[in-house]
Amino acid sequence: MARPEGRTPAPGAVRLTRRGRVVLAVLVALIALGVFWLGTRAAVVAETWRVPGASGVLHVPVGQSVGE
């Protein structure tokens, strides 16, 4: 596919093939999902605590707004 007349790529511009763009999009999506997953894990740890006498059972408040 020919480039339109008068258009030149910017100096230092990176040109990707279709496969390269797909790989880059998948990589960015996986990184975003990983960050979101880590965020959900951090929120669970911040909002839970151990119940005394119950080994391995976490207490999670449900239906309470933050600040109560």
Secondary structure by P-SEA (a helix, b strand, c coil): cccccccccccbbbbbcaaaaaaaaaaaaaaaaaaaaaaaaaaaaaccccccccccbbbbbccccccc
